[in-house]
């Protein structure tokens, strides 16, 4: 909750103002994902001082997972009234039987709502510590370059853009600003539950890394930006390859042309095409197995890769992406 001010000076307003000025069009509507935690409270406070007026709104996702969920929604409503910012409170039901785990299922439900917010751009308050956690979490899951890139500063989200103005700032810098401004916030009790992997990384692993390597979070964030550049270059290479292999219908690819690619380049192209279609990429072993089948299948064989969104199938000298019906 609210704490006493301290004397440390942080130019959050200036730097966030510059971030917004270089990324938003003059009439663009922006919506802040407001959980009520310190980070999102600070982000909304900063934006409320930029003269955005009615272009600025907030959205609070009510998951109903905590006995305090109603109190958090009420806190966000009161805070937005104080700032004269319109607030949408969206109630969601988290699918506990999805097989994703509660943490991931809640995130999926949250982003489904956020992707439909009434604005041109959605702004989230992820910071440097969140980025470091994400990079470590993804690496421990065996992620590739895209996962190692963590969270991008900007990316498409449905028909909108998702922006993260605080990604360059540490958690300590954000909390210092909150204290200087006398801001109040809420603490989600689930954030200290070490049963959740991200909390374990946040409270047990990153502090120990930082004790030995004081710049651990900043270094992991810098590494993520390098991986992000690499991922972008791989996407550009895949786009060039797609132009070479696609058939005249623009939907299928020449099996002969795809077989001319190296295995690594072929897998990169398959990942790129799945992303373009909005399909989930399978685990690396399944993707590699299909790529090898694609390279070596006899004419009378028709290998398939079944995915939740559809099927990749080799037939009649072409690779087809067939949408699940």
C-alpha positions in Angstrom: 0.0 0.0 0.0 1.1 3.6 0.2 4.5 4.2 1.6 6.6 7.2 2.6 8.4 9.1 -0.1 12.1 8.7 -0.6 14.5 11.1 -2.2 15.7 9.1 -5.1 14.9 10.9 -8.4 13.8 8.9 -11.4 12.9 10.4 -14.7 10.1 8.0 -15.4 7.7 10.7 -16.6 10.2 12.0 -19.2 11.2 8.7 -20.5 7.7 7.3 -20.7 6.6 10.5 -22.3 9.3 10.1 -25.0 8.2 6.5 -25.4 4.6 7.4 -26.0 5.5 10.4 -28.3 7.5 8.2 -30.7 5.0 5.4 -30.9 1.5 6.8 -30.7 -0.4 8.8 -33.4 -2.0 12.1 -32.2 -5.5 10.7 -32.1 -4.7 7.2 -31.1 -6.7 5.7 -28.2 -4.8 3.9 -25.5 -5.9 1.4 -22.9 -3.8 0.4 -19.8 -4.1 -3.1 -18.4 -4.7 -2.3 -14.7 -4.3 -5.1 -12.2 -4.1 -2.7 -9.2 -0.5 -3.8 -8.5 2.3 -1.2 -8.2 3.5 -1.5 -11.8 0.2 -0.9 -13.5 -0.8 1.8 -11.0 2.4 3.7 -11.8 1.9 3.2 -15.6 -1.6 4.6 -15.5 -0.5 7.5 -13.2 2.3 8.4 -15.7 0.0 8.3 -18.7 -2.7 10.3 -16.9 -0.2 13.2 -16.8 0.5 13.3 -20.5 -2.7 15.1 -21.5 -4.2 12.2 -23.3 -7.7 13.1 -22.0 -10.5 10.8 -23.2 -8.1 8.9 -25.4 -6.8 7.2 -22.2 -8.8 4.3 -20.6 -8.1 1.3 -18.4 -9.2 -2.3 -18.3 -9.2 -4.6 -15.2 -9.5 -8.3 -15.7 -11.5 -10.0 -12.9 -10.4 -13.6 -12.8 -12.3 -14.6 -9.7 -9.5 -16.8 -8.5 -8.8 -14.9 -5.3 -11.2 -14.2 -2.4 -9.9 -10.6 -2.7 -10.8 -10.3 -6.4 -13.8 -8.0 -5.8 -11.8 -5.8 -3.5 -9.1 -5.4 -6.3 -11.8 -4.4 -8.8 -13.2 -1.9 -6.3 -9.7 -0.5 -5.8 -9.1 -0.1 -9.5 -12.5 1.6 -9.9 -11.7 4.1 -7.1 -8.3 4.8 -8.6 -9.6 5.5 -12.0 -12.3 7.8 -10.6 -9.5 9.7 -8.9 -7.6 10.1 -12.2 -10.8 10.7 -14.2 -10.0 7.7 -16.4 -12.7 5.4 -17.8 -12.4 1.8 -16.6 -13.8 -1.4 -18.0 -14.0 -4.3 -15.5 -14.0 -7.6 -17.5 -15.0 -10.8 -15.7 -13.5 -14.0 -17.1 -13.8 -17.7 -16.2 -10.4 -19.5 -16.2 -10.5 -23.0 -17.6 -9.0 -25.1 -14.9 -9.2 -28.2 -17.1 -7.3 -26.8 -20.1 -4.2 -28.8 -19.3 -2.2 -25.5 -19.4 -1.9 -25.2 -15.6 -3.7 -22.4 -13.6 -1.1 -19.8 -14.2 -1.0 -20.2 -18.0 -4.8 -20.7 -18.3 -5.3 -17.4 -16.4 -2.9 -15.6 -18.7 -4.6 -17.0 -21.8 -8.0 -15.9 -20.5 -6.6 -12.5 -19.6 -5.0 -11.9 -23.1 -8.2 -13.0 -24.8 -10.0 -10.1 -23.1 -7.2 -7.6 -23.5 -7.0 -8.2 -27.2 -10.5 -6.8 -27.6 -10.1 -3.7 -25.5 -11.8 -0.5 -26.8 -8.6 1.2 -28.0 -6.0 1.3 -30.7 -3.1 0.2 -28.5 -3.0 -1.7 -25.2 -0.3 -0.8 -22.7 1.0 -3.2 -20.1 3.3 -2.5 -17.2 5.8 -5.3 -17.6 9.2 -4.3 -16.4 12.9 -5.4 -16.4 12.3 -8.0 -13.7 9.4 -9.5 -15.5 11.5 -9.7 -18.7 14.3 -11.5 -16.8 11.8 -14.0 -15.3 10.3 -14.6 -18.8 13.7 -15.2 -20.4 14.8 -17.6 -17.6 11.4 -19.4 -17.7 11.5 -19.9 -21.4 15.1 -21.0 -21.5 14.4 -23.6 -18.8 11.6 -24.9 -21.0 14.0 -25.4 -23.8 12.7 -22.5 -25.9 14.4 -21.4 -29.1 15.4 -17.9 -30.2 11.8 -16.5 -30.1 11.4 -17.7 -26.5 14.8 -16.4 -25.5 13.8 -13.0 -26.8 11.2 -12.7 -24.0 8.6 -10.0 -24.3 8.9 -7.5 -27.1 8.5 -3.8 -26.4 5.9 -3.7 -29.2 3.9 -6.4 -31.0 0.5 -6.9 -32.8 -2.3 -8.0 -30.6 -5.3 -9.0 -32.7 -6.4 -5.7 -34.4 -4.4 -3.7 -31.9 -0.8 -3.1 -30.8 0.6 -4.1 -27.5 3.2 -1.7 -26.0 5.3 -2.1 -22.8 6.6 1.3 -21.8 8.2 0.2 -18.6 10.3 -2.7 -19.9 13.5 -0.8 -19.5 12.9 0.0 -15.8 13.6 -2.1 -12.8 11.0 -3.0 -10.2 12.9 -0.9 -7.6 12.7 2.2 -9.9 9.0 1.8 -10.4 8.4 1.3 -6.6 10.5 4.4 -5.8 8.4 6.5 -8.1 5.2 5.1 -6.5 6.5 6.1 -3.1 7.6 9.5 -4.2 4.1 10.2 -5.6 2.4 8.7 -2.5 0.6 6.1 -4.6 -1.3 3.2 -3.1 -1.5 -0.3 -4.7 -2.6 -3.8 -3.9 -0.6 -6.9 -3.4 -1.8 -10.1 -5.0 -1.2 -12.9 -2.5 -0.6 -15.4 -5.3 2.5 -13.5 -6.2 4.4 -15.0 -3.3 3.1 -18.6 -3.8 6.3 -20.5 -4.8 4.2 -23.2 -6.3 4.0 -21.1 -9.4 7.2 -21.3 -11.5 7.5 -17.6 -12.2 7.2 -16.7 -8.5 9.9 -19.3 -7.7 12.2 -17.6 -10.2 11.3 -14.1 -8.9 11.8 -14.8 -5.2 14.3 -17.6 -5.1 16.5 -17.6 -8.2 16.8 -14.1 -9.4 17.8 -12.6 -6.0 20.5 -15.2 -5.7 21.7 -14.5 -9.2 21.7 -10.7 -8.5 23.7 -11.2 -5.3 26.5 -12.8 -7.3 25.9 -10.8 -10.6 24.5 -7.4 -9.6 23.4 -6.6 -13.2 21.7 -10.0 -13.7 18.3 -8.6 -14.6 19.7 -5.9 -16.9 22.0 -8.4 -18.6 19.1 -10.8 -19.2 17.0 -8.0 -20.6 19.9 -7.0 -22.9 20.3 -10.6 -24.0 16.6 -10.7 -24.7 17.0 -7.7 -27.1 19.8 -9.5 -28.9 17.8 -12.6 -29.3 14.9 -10.5 -30.5 17.1 -9.0 -33.3 18.1 -12.5 -34.2 14.5 -13.7 -34.3 13.7 -10.8 -36.6 16.5 -11.7 -39.0 15.3 -15.3 -39.1 11.8 -14.1 -39.8 13.1 -11.9 -42.7 15.1 -14.9 -44.1 12.0 -17.1 -43.8 9.9 -14.5 -45.7 12.4 -14.6 -48.5 12.3 -18.4 -48.5 8.5 -18.4 -48.5 8.5 -16.2 -51.7 10.7 -18.9 -53.3 8.7 -22.0 -52.4 5.0 -20.8 -52.4 2.8 -22.0 -55.2 0.7 -19.6 -57.3 -2.3 -20.1 -55.0 -0.3 -18.4 -52.2 -1.5 -21.1 -49.8 0.6 -24.2 -50.6 4.3 -24.7 -51.1 6.3 -26.7 -53.6 7.7 -29.8 -52.0 10.6 -29.8 -54.5 11.6 -26.2 -53.6 11.3 -26.9 -49.8 13.6 -29.9 -50.1 16.3 -27.6 -51.6 16.6 -25.9 -48.2 18.8 -27.1 -45.4 17.1 -28.7 -42.4 17.7 -25.7 -40.2 16.3 -23.3 -42.9 13.4 -25.6 -43.5 12.4 -25.7 -39.8 12.8 -21.9 -39.7 10.4 -21.6 -42.7 7.8 -23.9 -41.1 7.9 -22.0 -37.8 7.5 -18.7 -39.8 4.5 -20.0 -41.7 2.8 -21.3 -38.6 3.2 -17.9 -36.9 1.9 -16.1 -40.0 -1.2 -18.3 -39.8 -1.6 -17.8 -36.1 -1.0 -21.5 -35.3 0.8 -22.7 -32.3 4.3 -24.1 -33.0 4.8 -27.7 -31.9 7.6 -28.8 -29.7 11.0 -28.9 -31.4 11.2 -32.7 -31.7 7.8 -32.9 -33.5 8.7 -30.1 -35.9 12.1 -31.6 -36.7 10.5 -35.0 -37.3 8.0 -33.6 -39.8 10.8 -31.6 -41.5 12.8 -34.7 -41.9 9.8 -36.6 -43.3 9.2 -33.7 -45.7 12.8 -34.0 -46.9 12.7 -37.8 -47.5 9.2 -39.0 -48.0 8.6 -41.2 -51.0 6.0 -40.1 -53.6 3.5 -42.6 -52.3 3.8 -41.3 -48.7 1.8 -38.4 -47.3 3.2 -37.3 -43.9 1.1 -35.1 -41.7 1.7 -32.9 -38.7 -1.5 -32.6 -36.6 -1.9 -29.4 -34.6 -4.8 -27.9 -32.7 -5.5 -25.3 -35.4 -5.1 -27.7 -38.4 -2.9 -30.1 -40.2 0.3 -29.8 -42.3 0.1 -32.4 -45.0 2.3 -33.5 -47.9 0.3 -34.4 -51.0 0.6 -34.1 -54.8 4.1 -32.6 -54.6 2.9 -29.8 -52.3 2.9 -28.9 -48.6 -0.6 -28.0 -47.5 -1.8 -26.1 -44.4 -5.3 -27.3 -43.8 -7.4 -25.5 -41.2 -9.2 -27.6 -38.7 -13.0 -27.6 -39.2 
